[in-house]
Amino acid sequence: MRVDEFTGAPGEWDSFVRGQSGWSHFHLFAWKNVITRVFGHECIYLAARDQREQLAGVLPLVRVKSLFFGHYLVSMPFVNYGGPLGVDGAVGALVSHAANLARNDHAKLLELRSRTELPVTLPVSHRKITVLLDLPAGDADLLWKRLDPKVRSQVRRPQKEGVVVRFGLDEVAPFFQVFSRHMRDLGTPTQPRRLFDTLAETFPDDVWFGCAYYQGRPIAGGCGFRWAGEFEMTWASALSEYRRIAPNMLLYWSFMERAVSEGLSTFNFGRCSPESGTHRFKKQ
């Protein structure tokens, strides 16, 4: 295998990605432009080619430098998945190349956020896990009946209070209003508004923005991505002062209902720490 920075057409990269087990939306080539435009980070998209010069593996890698956290090489930063895709020999060559790059450049960390076990000898961390729900594609009534009665009651509570959920690319601003407020309350740095505007512009058919409104005000919001029969809720937030009426329960149900109606088979709740409060919420 020969590993170099990818210089082919984006269509070649994406066609290969979509044919691999364990691929995610974040492997698509357009994310390179998103990361560069919004954050200015260097994107090192690696390709492994066989003796016939055919793609055998790819690895989207991003160099992240921060005054607070140092110098990282990550696939992919800011989102839940990345990592190499391809045949075992190509994956091994890509990881070896990335590890050498990290050592030579004195990076503090090389992190590959793979969805699947990789045929490599690097240390593996399970500090984050993913919660998935199988969906009865096209049958929202069946999904509703599968929910625990307590959960159905929690979904009905905000509905009885008059909370409504709206979807659309025009929900970016209200979503960010809730998201940035929630992250501020947690004391956690938030992603810039420009990220979500760029995602809406770049992936209008794949990114979903939804907000729950109470008395005309957004009080909960979510943003996620659809790919390969799956939807992932990548970011979700709710204002703490409205916890009593549980708007996040209606928000999640609305996203799940939409996923079912569009024929998707998996709802991905995203990554979380095992047995954390977020994990317990998702396991409902």
N, C-alpha and C positions, 0 to 999 in steps of 0.2 A: 504494500500500500504506500502511496505517496500522499503526504499531507501538506497542504498549502492553504493560504487564504483563498476563499472562494472568489472567483472572478467571472463566473458564468452569469447567465440571465436569471432574474428572480424566479421566472417560471420553472426553470430546471430545478432549482432548490425546492420550491414548494411542491412540485410534482413528486419529487423523491420523498419529502417529509410525509406527505399524505399517504404514502404507501408503506410506512413503517409502523410497527407495533409500538405503542406507548407515546405516539406523537401528541402534541397539544397545540392549541392556538398560538402559544407563545414561541413555537418553533418557526412560524411562518416568517418569510424574509422581510415583510413590511415592518416588523418590530424593530429592525435595524434602523430604519429611518425615524421611527417614533423615539427611540432612545437617544439618537443623535440630535434630533431637533429639540427635544424637551430638556434633556439633561447635559448634552454636549459630551457624553462619554464616548470613548473609543470603542468601537465594535469590531471584534476580531472573529469573523465568521469563517470557521475552518471547514475544509472539505477533504475527504479521503477518496482517492481515485484508484481504481485497479489498473492492471497492465493495459487494458483497452481504453483507458481514460474515462471510464464510466464511473459515475458517483457510486460509492459504496458506503459512505457515511458522512454525516454532517454534525457540526457542533457550533451553535451560536454562543459566542463568548463575549462578555462585556467587561471592560476594565473600569472599575469604580474606585475613585480616589476621594477620600474624605478627611478633613482635618480631625474629625472625631473618631472615625473608625479605621482609618489607614487605607492601605492599597489592597484591593481585592480583585480577583478574576472570578466572575460569577456567570452561570448559565441557569436561569436568567434572573437578573435583579428586579426587584419591585413586584414580581409576580411569583406564582407558586411552582412553575415547572420550567424545565429546560433540559440540559444534559445531552449527551451524544445519542444519535440514532444511526442505525445501520447494522451491517453484519458484524459478527463478533470481532473479526480481525480488524475491521475498520474502526470500531469503537475503541479497541485497545490502542490502536495507533493514534487516534485523536486524543485520547486521554493522556497518553505518554507525551504527545506534543504539547498539550496544554500544561502538563505538570512541569515540563522542561521550561516552558515559557514563564511560568510562575516563579520557578527557582531563579532563572536568569535575570528576571526583572525585579527580584526581591519582593514579590507580592506576599502579603501577610497570610492570604488564604486563597485557595482554589476551591470553589464550591460548585458542584454539578447537581442540580435539583431534578434528578431523574424520577420518573414514575415507575420505572421497572428496575429490577436487579441488573447490575452491569457486570460484565465479565472482566473485572479489573480488581486490583489488590489494594486500592485506596481505602482508608478507614470509612466506615459507613455510620451515619448518624440517623437515629429515628426520633429526634427530639420533636419533630412535627409529623402529624399523621393527617390523612385525608378521610373525610366522611362522605360516602356515596350512597345514593338511594336509587334503586331500580324503579323505573317509571312504567306504568301500563300505557304505552304510547297510544295517544288518541282517546283515552278514557279517563277524563278528569273525575267522573263520578266514582269510579272504582278506586282511584287514588284517595279520594276524600274518605271513602268507607274504610280504607286501610289505616287511616290515622287513628291514634288513640282518642277515645271520647274526650279526655281532658284537653288534648291538643285542639280538637275541633272547637271546643268551648272557648279556648284562648283565641282562636281565629275569629270566632263570631263576636267576641267582646268589642274589638275596635269597629267592626261593622255596625254594631248596635249604637256606637257612639257617633256614627256618621263619618268614619274614616273611609276614604276612597284611595285607590291606587291607580296611578297613571303611568303609562309607558311612552317612550319616544326619545328621539335625539334632542328634543327641546327640554328634556328633563335634566340636562347636564348641570345647568346653573343651580336649580333647587337641590339636586343630589349633592353638589359640592358644598352648598350652604350647610346642609346637615352634616356631611362627612367631616368638613374642616372644623366645625364646632365640636363634634364628638371627639375628634383626635386632640383638639386643644384641651378639652376637659380631662382627657386621659394623660395629658402631658407628653404626648407623642408627636414628633414632627409629621406633618401631613404632606402628601404629594401635592405638587402645584396644580392649580386649575388648568394650566396649559396642557397637562398630561391628558386630562379627560376630554378637552376640546379636540386634541390631536387624535385621540382614539376614536371619537365620534366621526371625525373627518376621514380617517384612514380605513376604519372597519365599519361602515354604516350598516352593513347587512349582518354583522356578527356580534356587535356589542349591544347589550341591552342596558338601558338606564330606566329605572323605575322609582317612583316616589310615592309615599303614603301621605295624604293630606288630611289635616284636621282643621276645620273652620277656615279653610283656604290657605293654611300654612303648611309647608312641608315639615314633617316631624320624623320621617324615617326614609332612607334611600338605599338603593342597591345598584351595583354595576357589575356585569359579568359578561362572559363570552360563550358563544355556541360553536361547537366543532364536532364533527364525526358522531352525531347522534347524542351528544352530551352538552349539558350547560353547566358552567361553573359560576357560582356567585363569588366573584373575586374580591369585591369590597362591599361592605354593608354597615350601616350605622343607624342609630336611633337616638333621639334626644332623651336624656335621662328624666327630665321633668314630666314626660308622658309615659313613663314605664307602667303606670297603673292601667292604662288602656291597651297595653301590649301591641303597639303598631307594627313592631318587627314580626310578630306572628302572622299578621295579615300580609305584610310585605313578602315574606318568604313563601306563603301559600300562593300568592298571586304570581310570583315567578315560577313556582312549580306548576301551577295551572297552565300558564302560558307554554312552558316547556312541553307539557303533555299535549296541549292542543296543536303544537307544531310537530308532533310525531317523534320527539326525542325520547330516548330510552334510559338516560342516566341523568340524575341531578347531583351535581358535585357541590358540596357545601364549602369546599376550600380547605386549606390546611389549618391546623390548630395544635395546641399542646395537649398531650394525652391527659385526660381527666381534669382538664381546666373547666372553668365555667362555660367557656365557649364550646368546648367539646360536649359537655352535658346538654347544652341548648340544642346542638345539632343532632344529638342522638335521640331527641324527642321524635 
